[in-house]
Amino acid sequence: MTMFDALTDEQETFVAPPVGVRRLLATGDPSLRTHLATFGPLPAVDGLGGVDGVTAALEEAGLAGRGGAAFPTWRKVASAAESGRAAIVVANGSEGEPMSAKDATLLHQSPHLVLDGLLLVAGVLRASEAHLVTTDGQLAPLQRAIAERADARGVRVRTTEDRFVSGEASAVANAIERGRAIPRDHVVRLSIAGIAGRPTLVLNVETLAHIAVIVRFGAAWFRSVGTADDPGTRLLTVAVDGTRRVVEAAGGTSLRRALEATGVAVESVRAVLVGGYHGAWATGEALDAPISAAGLAPFGAAPGAGILIVLSRGHCGVVRAAEIAHYLAGQSAGQCGPCANGLPEIAEVMGRLARRDRDASLPRQLRELGGLVIGRGACHHPDGTTRMVMSALEAFEHDVHAHARGLCQEVA
Amino acid sequence: MPGRTLHIDWTRCDARGSCIELLPELLRRDNWGYPLARTGSEFAVPAHLDDAAEDAVNLCPVLALRFTAPVRG
């Protein structure tokens, strides 16, 4: 018996599931009252068939993590249950990506859905601690939400630094254990041995909100929007000209349609950096690719945390990529030699390329430096930075050649 | 006996270089003096280099090197 079967009858007596693609953002206001009117009460942990019942439903739903790595959520929950030691569950709303706003939007609009997901996972794992980590701006709405319900009083809320690498899972675990939000070295998954050696399940807040609706309405409902390989909805942040707009879209929505949904005309777009600052640049036909792992893979991109950064026509991709590389070099925690030394050098060479230094060897230098930093850090900051730079060399190939001759095609 | 795997803890590694001297077959110095293996942070140690690898683990002044799970097969 799946959890969906177990829940169907009971659920229909409460409230109908949201229709369409407005699911996580279906409520009009963040109050508990509206939350309950929209989604109905959270099913009791006892009725869900334990860890096996919940992981079966999550597997059937095909939910993948929404924090960036897209790891199958059911597998992560199952591995945290395996050791038999009391787990620690962490809702990660750190959102270190400066262009991302979807986690903050979710915490402001639907804090109870996130709390539901956290309490449910903690309950089913019989976890000893439930944490929620976020940044200052989200503290007030969260505290208001927690004050509205008795079951969330045990949730430990803490704010973290507004820094790029502070949202990385091991940095979040480190912040809780040692008060420092910097990544740490680990040879086994956090879900097996994390904080104080205990199984530590770090789940993005959007992932938890999806869990909260899946346990209510079932895997089949979850899959009723989206595509077979990217079921359900995902929150996207479209960053364009200094503004950030958050939209909930069906899985597998094309980049083009996602841009249009936020009022961006595709004709005005030169390129989109897909997946945030660690992402890859999409141009031309790639703009019609579905925002899913399989749809973006041919273009070397991935949905990541659902961030789409628009480069408008008339702006130079090489210059923008150099600015981002410079920012990312400054965001290294400085713990790992190859990252602390290599990223500033990458940013420096990228800067020379952007300034149109007449040196044909710059792209080759970037490839060599990239090869020296990839895979050589406690976290993926060097890998992601290199991915973005290498992708820029490819996507803006003509501009790169022009720059090496002292010219720029995009900017007169 | 299947070979073991060495893991570099980059948060500890300080480019002292003793591992590079003890395991020249597996490591070379990168642009900044840090050990460069063929594969990022973890690399397989062939059985005939196991003693040297053991020395590298024990002689690293900042304890940045350790064995992880044995390589399968």
HADDOCK unambig.tbl for C-alpha pairs under 7 A between the chains (distance, minus, plus):
assign (segid A and resid 185 and name CA) (segid B and resid 9 and name CA) 5.92 0.50 0.50
assign (segid A and resid 185 and name CA) (segid B and resid 11 and name CA) 6.61 0.50 0.50
assign (segid A and resid 335 and name CA) (segid B and resid 11 and name CA) 4.86 0.50 0.50
assign (segid A and resid 336 and name CA) (segid B and resid 10 and name CA) 4.75 0.50 0.50
assign (segid A and resid 336 and name CA) (segid B and resid 11 and name CA) 4.95 0.50 0.50
assign (segid A and resid 337 and name CA) (segid B and resid 10 and name CA) 6.75 0.50 0.50
assign (segid A and resid 337 and name CA) (segid B and resid 34 and name CA) 6.95 0.50 0.50
assign (segid A and resid 374 and name CA) (segid B and resid 40 and name CA) 6.90 0.50 0.50
assign (segid A and resid 375 and name CA) (segid B and resid 40 and name CA) 4.44 0.50 0.50
assign (segid A and resid 375 and name CA) (segid B and resid 41 and name CA) 6.28 0.50 0.50
assign (segid A and resid 376 and name CA) (segid B and resid 40 and name CA) 4.92 0.50 0.50
assign (segid A and resid 376 and name CA) (segid B and resid 41 and name CA) 5.41 0.50 0.50
assign (segid A and resid 377 and name CA) (segid B and resid 10 and name CA) 5.66 0.50 0.50
assign (segid A and resid 378 and name CA) (segid B and resid 10 and name CA) 6.10 0.50 0.50
assign (segid A and resid 378 and name CA) (segid B and resid 11 and name CA) 6.66 0.50 0.50
